[in-house]
Amino acid sequence: MSENRVIGQGNKIPWYLPEDFRWFKEMTMGHVIVMGRKTFESLGKPLPNRKNLVLTRHLEQLNKNHPKFCFREWRGESGQMPPYQFNFSKFNENEKTEILVATSLAKLDPMDFPSKVIICGGAQIYEQALFRCSDLYLTIVKRIVGGDAFFPAFEDRFQAVEEMRDCAEFKIIHFRNRSLFPATQSRNMTVGQELLSGDNPPDSE
Ligand SMILES: NC(=O)c1ccc[n+]([C@@H]2O[C@H](COP(=O)([O-])OP(=O)(O)OC[C@H]3O[C@@H](n4cnc5c(N)ncnc54)[C@H](OP(=O)(O)O)[C@@H]3O)[C@@H](O)[C@H]2O)c1
């Protein structure tokens, strides 16, 4: 987020910070990344070597709008698939990349997944999921920018535990959810922030 809490403008991220992209890639590689339908559309494709899970309440519409992908509804089939493999379903010789979809954030149980579940935005999803997250990794971009999507309030729930990085353009802070520690040790979800730009990630992605 920027210093004025902006995370997006016109379904894009209003800055380009390759260093922070790299950090996000390291953080999420091999894990489950959960994103809202609008954020998925701003990317235009799934991020490789991660289990991409898109949240929508309109699965049919998503399939209709993106014929080159095959969206399969996630029904909590714990441990069914390795974290980052795509299933290619042959259909009349066309190969389609399969992406998981959930029609309810509330029904997502991190214990169903073999690896970390990382919430990757956008604003609607951060707003709804933040309180269930054990950790927040927040990139603060040292700018004031115009925007139409904002990071929700978190300061009353999370405490800073570590400054991961601090450079001229941005800093990354690791926060922990006060209400979840030390009482419960169950695995919770994590918020990773920042990579999902309006512009597709660097080609290396
Ligand atoms: N800076 C960052 O870290 C960052 C990260 C990600 C995104 N962004 C930016 O954030 C903006 C997009 O955020 P946004 O809030 O407009 O959209 P979003 O959160 O990405 O997606 C919203 C959509 O998600 C689905 N959804 C929401 N709540 C749901 C629930 N409880 N269960 C099932 N589906 C649910 C709905 O899809 P349907 O309408 O299909 O039902 C809804 O329209 C863009 O500008 C993007 O670039 C920034």
Ligand as a Chemical Component Dictionary entry (heavy atoms), coordinates in Angstrom:
data_LIG
# 
_chem_comp.id                   LIG 
_chem_comp.type                 NON-POLYMER 
_chem_comp.pdbx_formal_charge   0 
_chem_comp.three_letter_code    LIG 
# 
loop_
_chem_comp_atom.comp_id 
_chem_comp_atom.atom_id 
_chem_comp_atom.alt_atom_id 
_chem_comp_atom.type_symbol 
_chem_comp_atom.charge 
_chem_comp_atom.model_Cartn_x 
_chem_comp_atom.model_Cartn_y 
_chem_comp_atom.model_Cartn_z 
_chem_comp_atom.pdbx_ordinal 
LIG N1  N1  N 0  -1.261  -3.581  -4.027 1  
LIG C1  C1  C 0  -1.620  -4.853  -3.852 2  
LIG O1  O1  O 0  -1.060  -5.607  -3.097 3  
LIG C2  C2  C 0  -2.784  -5.402  -4.604 4  
LIG C3  C3  C 0  -3.022  -6.785  -4.573 5  
LIG C4  C4  C 0  -4.118  -7.250  -5.283 6  
LIG C5  C5  C 0  -4.936  -6.384  -5.988 7  
LIG N2  N2  N 1  -4.657  -5.080  -5.968 8  
LIG C6  C6  C 0  -5.553  -4.107  -6.650 9  
LIG O2  O2  O 0  -6.830  -4.181  -6.016 10 
LIG C7  C7  C 0  -7.848  -3.832  -6.966 11 
LIG C8  C8  C 0  -8.883  -4.961  -7.017 12 
LIG O3  O3  O 0  -9.503  -5.050  -5.758 13 
LIG P1  P1  P 0  -11.101 -5.155  -5.648 14 
LIG O4  O4  O 0  -11.471 -5.026  -4.236 15 
LIG O5  O5  O -1 -11.722 -4.204  -6.633 16 
LIG O6  O6  O 0  -11.423 -6.615  -6.219 17 
LIG P2  P2  P 0  -10.966 -8.072  -5.709 18 
LIG O7  O7  O 0  -10.981 -8.130  -4.225 19 
LIG O8  O8  O 0  -9.722  -8.478  -6.408 20 
LIG O9  O9  O 0  -12.145 -8.968  -6.332 21 
LIG C9  C9  C 0  -13.483 -8.727  -5.962 22 
LIG C10 C10 C 0  -14.338 -9.881  -6.467 23 
LIG O10 O10 O 0  -14.035 -11.060 -5.711 24 
LIG C11 C11 C 0  -15.215 -11.855 -5.546 25 
LIG N3  N3  N 0  -15.524 -11.955 -4.107 26 
LIG C12 C12 C 0  -15.425 -10.983 -3.171 27 
LIG N4  N4  N 0  -15.769 -11.463 -1.944 28 
LIG C13 C13 C 0  -16.074 -12.783 -2.125 29 
LIG C14 C14 C 0  -16.497 -13.836 -1.242 30 
LIG N5  N5  N 0  -16.650 -13.619 0.073  31 
LIG N6  N6  N 0  -16.730 -15.055 -1.746 32 
LIG C15 C15 C 0  -16.584 -15.290 -3.086 33 
LIG N7  N7  N 0  -16.190 -14.325 -3.984 34 
LIG C16 C16 C 0  -15.935 -13.098 -3.507 35 
LIG C17 C17 C 0  -16.335 -11.140 -6.317 36 
LIG O11 O11 O 0  -16.241 -11.659 -7.646 37 
LIG P3  P3  P 0  -17.549 -11.788 -8.605 38 
LIG O12 O12 O 0  -17.944 -10.372 -8.900 39 
LIG O13 O13 O 0  -17.009 -12.505 -9.820 40 
LIG O14 O14 O 0  -18.574 -12.577 -7.840 41 
LIG C18 C18 C 0  -15.845 -9.686  -6.285 42 
LIG O15 O15 O 0  -16.376 -8.902  -7.343 43 
LIG C19 C19 C 0  -7.123  -3.663  -8.298 44 
LIG O16 O16 O 0  -6.832  -2.292  -8.518 45 
LIG C20 C20 C 0  -5.826  -4.436  -8.105 46 
LIG O17 O17 O 0  -4.788  -3.969  -8.967 47 
LIG C21 C21 C 0  -3.610  -4.554  -5.312 48 
# 
loop_
_chem_comp_bond.comp_id 
_chem_comp_bond.atom_id_1 
_chem_comp_bond.atom_id_2 
_chem_comp_bond.value_order 
_chem_comp_bond.pdbx_ordinal 
LIG N1  C1  SING 1  
LIG C1  O1  DOUB 2  
LIG C1  C2  SING 3  
LIG C2  C3  SING 4  
LIG C2  C21 DOUB 5  
LIG C3  C4  DOUB 6  
LIG C4  C5  SING 7  
LIG C5  N2  DOUB 8  
LIG N2  C6  SING 9  
LIG N2  C21 SING 10 
LIG C6  O2  SING 11 
LIG C6  C20 SING 12 
LIG O2  C7  SING 13 
LIG C7  C8  SING 14 
LIG C7  C19 SING 15 
LIG C8  O3  SING 16 
LIG O3  P1  SING 17 
LIG P1  O4  DOUB 18 
LIG P1  O5  SING 19 
LIG P1  O6  SING 20 
LIG O6  P2  SING 21 
LIG P2  O7  DOUB 22 
LIG P2  O8  SING 23 
LIG P2  O9  SING 24 
LIG O9  C9  SING 25 
LIG C9  C10 SING 26 
LIG C10 O10 SING 27 
LIG C10 C18 SING 28 
LIG O10 C11 SING 29 
LIG C11 N3  SING 30 
LIG C11 C17 SING 31 
LIG N3  C12 SING 32 
LIG N3  C16 SING 33 
LIG C12 N4  DOUB 34 
LIG N4  C13 SING 35 
LIG C13 C14 SING 36 
LIG C13 C16 DOUB 37 
LIG C14 N5  SING 38 
LIG C14 N6  DOUB 39 
LIG N6  C15 SING 40 
LIG C15 N7  DOUB 41 
LIG N7  C16 SING 42 
LIG C17 O11 SING 43 
LIG C17 C18 SING 44 
LIG O11 P3  SING 45 
LIG P3  O12 DOUB 46 
LIG P3  O13 SING 47 
LIG P3  O14 SING 48 
LIG C18 O15 SING 49 
LIG C19 O16 SING 50 
LIG C19 C20 SING 51 
LIG C20 O17 SING 52 
# 
